Each structure stands twice: as C-alpha cells, then as structure tokens.
Amino acid sequence: MAFGAAGAGVFRARRRIALTDASAVTRRKWRPSLSLVVFLVLASVLSLPLFSLYFLKVYQTQLIQQTEAELIAQSAVLAAVFHREVESGFPKDVALGAKVAPPPQNPAREPYQPIWPALELANESVLPPRSEARTPAAPADPAFVALGARMMGDLAATQNVTLAGFRLLDPNGIVIAGREESPSTTSPRSIR
C-alpha cells in the first residue's frame, strides 16, 4: 500500500499525539524522592525499638500477673491442706490466734471466690528478698511444731515442682515449717 505525502503526514501526527499522551501519563505519576525514601526507612528503623519496648512492657506485666496467679493457686491448695490438718488432728485447747471474720458469701449462683492477680510493675516497687528468720523470744507451741512437721512433706513436694519457698507461721509469727527451717533440723525461728 502506498501512502501519499498527506497520508504519511497524518500517520506522523497521530504517532506524535500517541507519544505525547504516553509521556504525559508518565510525567503525572508521582515518584518519591530519594531523600523521602531514606527518611521513611530510617524513621521505621528508629520506631521499631520503641514499639518493641511497649510490647515487652505489656508482656512483662502479663508474666508477672501469671506468676502471681500461680502463687495464689499454690497458696490456696496449701491453705486447704493446712485447714484439713488443723481440723483433723489439732488439739481443741490450743488457741489458733485471733478470730477473723469469714469472707462475705457470694450469691447461690456464684459458688466461687476468686482472688485475681493485681501486681503491676508500673504501680508497685520490687521488694527485696525476704529476710532470714531470727531466733524467737519464746518457743513455739508443741502442737504447732507437730503441725509444721506434718505439713513439711507437702511443702517439700510442692517446692520440688514449683520451686517456690514457703514458711508456715504460728499465730505469734514463729516459723513452724518451711525451707531450711524445719523444726526437726533446727530450732524454730521468728519472723518478727
């Protein structure tokens, strides 16, 4: 097919329009400058430690509350065992200490009385390790010493699994059972 001079001119004009439209589209597309890209990368790298600090703080609070919940559960079990031991083989003439008001009863539809974890490092300060027990001014009542000796097996078995140390005290604050303070190995000690 032969194009005349007029046909070739029309073809070139259409080609120029097509090239002009294509270059106009590429010019309208926004591309970030190199400095903006570098700034965004550096800002994201710098913000990463801040977000990880926040995440670790939330995670630490969760770990502390989980540990507190485990200690509450262990204490509840040992309190039930201690209560059973007192009910079953404790002399009636020995005073158990000051009377404590019973906890308020929940409605019949709610038989549980949970103790919820409440520790949070943001609101609490970390306490130092517990102090060593001192020698008491007066010896512990023999009934409490015998109770501590009966409970020592339960305490040792619990400590072997949970790695938590316990001290059982009589109403006067004298240790009757616990880690390295068993009445059978050393004399009773006082917390006060």
Residue frames relative to the residue before (quaternion, step in Angstrom):
aa qw qx qy qz dx dy dz
M 1.0000 0.0000 0.0000 0.0000 0.00 0.00 0.00
A 0.2372 -0.7799 0.5678 0.1148 3.43 -0.89 0.86
F 0.2150 -0.7462 0.6185 0.1200 3.48 -0.98 0.94
G 0.3880 -0.6961 0.5485 0.2533 3.43 -1.04 0.67
A 0.7227 -0.4067 0.3146 0.4619 3.53 -1.28 -0.01
A 0.6507 0.5028 -0.3186 0.4715 3.56 1.02 -0.76
G 0.6556 0.5156 -0.3160 0.4523 3.60 0.98 -0.80
A 0.6482 0.5056 -0.3203 0.4707 3.58 1.00 -0.78
G 0.6388 0.5321 -0.3246 0.4510 3.59 1.04 -0.76
V 0.6450 0.5039 -0.3192 0.4777 3.57 1.01 -0.83
F 0.6384 0.5302 -0.3259 0.4529 3.59 0.98 -0.84
R 0.6636 0.4936 -0.3002 0.4753 3.62 0.95 -0.87
A 0.6391 0.5222 -0.3312 0.4573 3.57 0.98 -0.79
R 0.6601 0.4885 -0.3160 0.4751 3.59 0.94 -0.81
R 0.6371 0.5261 -0.3247 0.4604 3.57 1.01 -0.79
R 0.6400 0.5151 -0.3215 0.4709 3.61 1.00 -0.79
I 0.6406 0.5119 -0.3272 0.4697 3.58 0.96 -0.82
A 0.6558 0.5063 -0.3127 0.4645 3.59 0.93 -0.86
L 0.6635 0.4862 -0.3029 0.4813 3.61 0.95 -0.84
T 0.6450 0.5170 -0.3214 0.4620 3.56 0.98 -0.79
D 0.6595 0.4971 -0.3147 0.4679 3.61 0.94 -0.82
A 0.6564 0.5079 -0.3144 0.4609 3.61 0.94 -0.83
S 0.6771 0.4677 -0.3052 0.4792 3.63 0.93 -0.80
A 0.6095 0.5410 -0.3577 0.4560 3.61 1.11 -0.58
V 0.6423 0.5177 -0.3289 0.4596 3.60 1.00 -0.75
T 0.6823 0.4728 -0.3001 0.4699 3.59 0.90 -0.83
R 0.6342 0.5172 -0.3469 0.4582 3.61 1.05 -0.54
R 0.6535 0.5223 -0.3215 0.4436 3.62 1.06 -0.64
K 0.5836 0.5830 -0.3815 0.4171 3.62 1.12 -0.50
W 0.3298 -0.7660 0.5243 0.1720 3.55 -0.80 1.10
R 0.0629 -0.7732 0.6309 0.0170 3.54 -0.95 0.89
P 0.4289 -0.7049 0.4871 0.2862 3.59 -0.80 0.92
S 0.5007 -0.6382 0.4870 0.3238 3.50 -1.13 0.63
L 0.6610 -0.5182 0.3708 0.3963 3.54 -1.24 0.41
S 0.6441 0.5213 -0.3288 0.4531 3.60 0.98 -0.76
L 0.6365 0.5124 -0.3327 0.4707 3.61 1.03 -0.70
V 0.6413 0.5162 -0.3226 0.4671 3.59 0.96 -0.81
V 0.6576 0.4986 -0.3080 0.4734 3.59 0.91 -0.90
F 0.6466 0.5233 -0.3192 0.4540 3.61 0.96 -0.86
L 0.6761 0.4929 -0.3004 0.4580 3.60 0.89 -0.90
V 0.6425 0.5089 -0.3242 0.4723 3.60 0.98 -0.77
L 0.6817 0.4783 -0.2942 0.4690 3.59 0.87 -0.91
A 0.6408 0.5174 -0.3298 0.4615 3.61 0.98 -0.76
S 0.6672 0.4790 -0.3171 0.4742 3.60 0.94 -0.76
V 0.6425 0.5056 -0.3318 0.4706 3.60 1.00 -0.71
L 0.6745 0.4818 -0.2987 0.4729 3.62 1.00 -0.74
S 0.6802 0.4829 -0.3053 0.4593 3.62 1.01 -0.63
L 0.5103 0.6664 -0.4144 0.3518 3.60 1.17 -0.38
P 0.6786 0.4633 -0.3236 0.4692 3.68 0.80 -0.78
L 0.6245 0.5393 -0.3537 0.4404 3.61 1.01 -0.66
F 0.6635 0.4809 -0.2991 0.4889 3.57 0.95 -0.84
S 0.6602 0.4931 -0.3244 0.4646 3.62 0.97 -0.74
L 0.6057 0.5330 -0.3651 0.4645 3.63 1.06 -0.58
Y 0.6471 0.5050 -0.3164 0.4756 3.57 0.94 -0.82
F 0.6560 0.5078 -0.3081 0.4657 3.58 0.91 -0.91
L 0.6747 0.4905 -0.3043 0.4600 3.61 0.91 -0.87
K 0.6167 0.5348 -0.3506 0.4591 3.61 1.06 -0.65
V 0.6507 0.4917 -0.3084 0.4897 3.58 0.96 -0.83
Y 0.6590 0.5103 -0.3016 0.4630 3.59 0.95 -0.87
Q 0.6419 0.5228 -0.3176 0.4624 3.60 1.01 -0.84
T 0.6346 0.5151 -0.3249 0.4759 3.59 0.97 -0.81
Q 0.6437 0.5159 -0.3192 0.4665 3.58 0.98 -0.81
L 0.6593 0.5037 -0.3150 0.4608 3.61 0.93 -0.83
I 0.6516 0.5120 -0.3162 0.4619 3.59 0.97 -0.84
Q 0.6835 0.4715 -0.2949 0.4728 3.58 0.90 -0.85
Q 0.6142 0.5233 -0.3497 0.4760 3.60 1.09 -0.59
T 0.6421 0.5084 -0.3201 0.4763 3.60 1.00 -0.79
E 0.6429 0.5133 -0.3190 0.4705 3.57 0.97 -0.84
A 0.6420 0.5187 -0.3256 0.4613 3.59 0.96 -0.80
E 0.6440 0.5099 -0.3214 0.4711 3.60 1.00 -0.77
L 0.6639 0.4939 -0.3085 0.4691 3.60 0.95 -0.81
I 0.6146 0.5290 -0.3410 0.4755 3.59 1.06 -0.70
A 0.6606 0.5030 -0.3087 0.4639 3.59 0.94 -0.86
Q 0.6517 0.5054 -0.3178 0.4678 3.60 0.95 -0.83
S 0.6601 0.5062 -0.3052 0.4636 3.56 0.96 -0.87
A 0.6344 0.5269 -0.3362 0.4548 3.58 1.00 -0.74
V 0.6557 0.4967 -0.3161 0.4727 3.59 0.96 -0.81
L 0.6793 0.4760 -0.2983 0.4723 3.60 0.87 -0.89
A 0.6154 0.5315 -0.3505 0.4647 3.61 1.08 -0.64
A 0.6455 0.5088 -0.3243 0.4683 3.59 1.00 -0.75
V 0.6489 0.4959 -0.3157 0.4831 3.59 1.00 -0.80
F 0.6404 0.5201 -0.3168 0.4680 3.58 0.97 -0.86
H 0.6436 0.5166 -0.3144 0.4690 3.59 0.97 -0.86
R 0.6456 0.5135 -0.3179 0.4674 3.59 0.96 -0.82
E 0.6609 0.5067 -0.3061 0.4613 3.59 0.95 -0.87
V 0.6530 0.4993 -0.3149 0.4745 3.59 0.99 -0.81
E 0.6693 0.5032 -0.2991 0.4576 3.59 0.93 -0.88
S 0.7465 0.4502 -0.2391 0.4276 3.60 0.88 -0.88
G 0.8670 0.0786 -0.0011 0.4921 3.61 0.76 -0.84
F 0.4915 0.6535 -0.4480 0.3615 3.60 1.03 0.56
P 0.5021 -0.6601 0.4548 0.3243 3.62 -0.83 0.88
K 0.4935 -0.6901 0.4534 0.2731 3.56 -0.97 0.89
D 0.6661 0.5297 -0.3138 0.4211 3.61 1.11 -0.54
V 0.5920 0.5573 -0.3733 0.4467 3.64 1.25 -0.17
A 0.4009 -0.7178 0.5187 0.2346 3.55 -0.84 1.05
L 0.3295 -0.7641 0.5284 0.1686 3.54 -0.92 0.94
G 0.6817 -0.4414 0.2979 0.5017 3.59 1.20 0.02
A 0.7382 -0.3958 0.2974 0.4583 3.55 -1.32 -0.13
K 0.5224 -0.6273 0.4800 0.3212 3.53 -1.11 0.72
V 0.1773 -0.7601 0.6194 0.0849 3.52 -1.02 0.87
A 0.4910 -0.6564 0.4830 0.3078 3.55 -0.93 0.89
P 0.4782 -0.6624 0.4778 0.3228 3.60 -0.92 0.81
P 0.5661 -0.5929 0.4329 0.3751 3.58 -1.11 0.58
P 0.5778 -0.5824 0.4213 0.3866 3.60 -1.06 0.59
Q 0.4474 -0.7033 0.4923 0.2507 3.53 -0.97 0.90
N 0.4178 -0.6845 0.5437 0.2476 3.51 -1.06 0.83
P 0.6316 -0.5045 0.3995 0.4324 3.59 -1.20 0.32
A 0.6780 -0.5237 0.3385 0.3890 3.56 -1.21 0.53
R 0.6713 0.5050 -0.3160 0.4409 3.59 1.03 -0.63
E 0.7333 0.3343 -0.2087 0.5540 3.62 1.27 -0.23
P 0.0893 -0.8561 0.5075 0.0381 3.62 0.16 1.24
Y 0.6528 0.5374 -0.3139 0.4319 3.62 1.19 -0.32
Q 0.1484 -0.7638 0.6226 0.0830 3.54 -1.22 0.62
P 0.0361 -0.8525 0.5211 0.0196 3.62 0.43 1.13
I 0.2471 -0.6903 0.6544 0.1851 3.50 -1.32 0.50
W 0.2264 -0.8114 0.5285 0.1051 3.57 -0.46 1.20
P 0.5290 -0.6117 0.4721 0.3509 3.61 -1.06 0.66
A 0.0790 -0.8276 0.5557 0.0073 3.56 -0.95 0.86
L 0.4804 0.6812 -0.4454 0.3268 3.61 1.21 -0.06
E 0.0857 0.7579 -0.6433 0.0660 3.51 -1.13 0.77
L 0.4692 -0.7165 0.4355 0.2771 3.58 -0.68 1.05
A 0.5931 0.5773 -0.3779 0.4149 3.59 1.09 -0.51
N 0.7655 0.3536 -0.1822 0.5057 3.59 1.09 -0.71
E 0.7400 0.3729 -0.1992 0.5232 3.59 1.17 -0.46
S 0.3230 -0.6968 0.5920 0.2442 3.53 -1.25 0.44
V 0.5140 -0.6389 0.4768 0.3165 3.55 -1.12 0.65
L 0.3364 -0.7525 0.5367 0.1802 3.54 -0.79 1.06
P 0.5233 -0.6140 0.4694 0.3589 3.59 -1.13 0.50
P 0.6593 -0.4739 0.3689 0.4524 3.60 -1.22 0.19
R 0.5980 -0.5800 0.4019 0.3801 3.55 -1.13 0.61
S 0.5104 -0.6560 0.4663 0.3029 3.53 -1.12 0.70
E 0.5662 -0.5726 0.4628 0.3706 3.53 -1.25 0.41
A 0.5275 -0.6385 0.4592 0.3213 3.54 -1.07 0.70
R 0.3157 -0.7318 0.5756 0.1832 3.55 -1.16 0.71
T 0.5967 -0.5442 0.4412 0.3913 3.54 -1.25 0.36
P 0.3982 -0.7425 0.4801 0.2441 3.64 -0.74 0.98
A 0.5753 -0.5813 0.4497 0.3590 3.53 -1.29 0.42
A 0.7807 0.1532 -0.0795 0.6007 3.59 1.05 -0.75
P 0.5168 -0.6458 0.4480 0.3392 3.61 -1.02 0.64
A 0.5718 -0.5835 0.4548 0.3546 3.53 -1.25 0.44
D 0.5927 -0.5519 0.4465 0.3805 3.54 -1.21 0.54
P 0.5365 -0.6507 0.4247 0.3292 3.64 -0.87 0.85
A 0.6027 0.5535 -0.3688 0.4409 3.60 1.09 -0.58
F 0.6668 0.4781 -0.3019 0.4855 3.59 1.01 -0.77
V 0.6140 0.5369 -0.3482 0.4621 3.60 1.05 -0.71
A 0.6541 0.4967 -0.3102 0.4787 3.60 0.99 -0.83
L 0.6290 0.5249 -0.3296 0.4692 3.59 1.04 -0.77
G 0.6493 0.5134 -0.3107 0.4673 3.58 0.99 -0.83
A 0.6402 0.5173 -0.3260 0.4650 3.59 1.02 -0.78
R 0.6490 0.5018 -0.3223 0.4724 3.62 1.03 -0.74
M 0.7000 0.4711 -0.2657 0.4662 3.61 1.02 -0.77
M 0.5128 0.6866 -0.4152 0.3053 3.61 1.16 -0.49
G 0.6316 0.5354 -0.3401 0.4458 3.62 0.99 -0.71
D 0.6580 0.4949 -0.3056 0.4783 3.58 0.99 -0.83
L 0.6482 0.5159 -0.3190 0.4603 3.57 1.00 -0.83
A 0.6681 0.4988 -0.3063 0.4594 3.59 0.91 -0.89
A 0.6530 0.5024 -0.3200 0.4677 3.60 0.97 -0.82
T 0.6493 0.5044 -0.3163 0.4733 3.58 0.99 -0.78
Q 0.6745 0.4974 -0.3022 0.4542 3.58 0.92 -0.87
N 0.6148 0.5562 -0.3537 0.4330 3.61 1.03 -0.66
V 0.7198 0.4197 -0.2451 0.4956 3.59 1.05 -0.70
T 0.7999 0.3398 -0.1597 0.4682 3.58 0.79 -1.01
L 0.3362 -0.7677 0.4723 0.2731 3.59 1.29 -0.36
A 0.5087 0.6211 -0.4321 0.4107 3.60 1.21 0.42
G 0.3277 -0.7451 0.5502 0.1863 3.56 -0.98 0.88
F 0.1438 -0.7932 0.5895 0.0518 3.56 -1.08 0.75
R 0.0726 -0.7359 0.6676 0.0865 3.51 -1.32 0.46
L 0.1837 -0.7502 0.6247 0.1152 3.56 -0.86 0.96
L 0.1602 -0.8016 0.5743 0.0438 3.55 -0.89 1.00
D 0.4010 -0.6538 0.5693 0.2961 3.52 -1.21 0.49
P 0.7322 -0.4343 0.2642 0.4532 3.65 -1.18 0.11
N 0.6861 0.4720 -0.2846 0.4748 3.62 1.20 -0.43
G 0.5772 -0.6154 0.3679 0.3909 3.58 1.23 0.12
I 0.4832 0.6467 -0.4452 0.3875 3.59 1.20 0.36
V 0.4443 -0.7007 0.4941 0.2597 3.56 -0.84 1.02
I 0.1240 -0.8020 0.5823 0.0481 3.55 -0.80 1.07
A 0.7841 -0.0174 -0.0118 0.6203 3.59 1.23 -0.26
G 0.4016 0.7010 -0.5312 0.2550 3.52 -1.15 0.63
R 0.7534 -0.3929 0.2883 0.4415 3.51 -1.37 0.02
E 0.8662 -0.0204 -0.0473 0.4970 3.57 -0.87 1.10
E 0.6945 0.4389 -0.2885 0.4917 3.58 1.16 0.36
S 0.2345 0.7870 -0.5359 0.1961 3.53 1.08 0.63
P 0.5186 -0.6548 0.4406 0.3288 3.62 -0.88 0.83
S 0.6321 0.5435 -0.3486 0.4284 3.58 1.13 -0.48
T 0.7411 0.3968 -0.2366 0.4871 3.64 1.12 -0.46
T 0.7962 0.0640 -0.0299 0.6010 3.59 1.02 -0.70
S 0.6129 -0.5317 0.4114 0.4152 3.52 -1.23 0.16
P 0.6065 -0.5608 0.4018 0.3954 3.60 -1.13 0.54
R 0.2130 -0.7738 0.5869 0.1066 3.53 -1.17 0.64
S 0.3699 -0.7225 0.5458 0.2080 3.51 -1.27 0.41
I 0.4301 -0.6859 0.5262 0.2602 3.56 -1.12 0.72
R 0.6618 0.5437 -0.3151 0.4087 3.59 0.99 -0.73
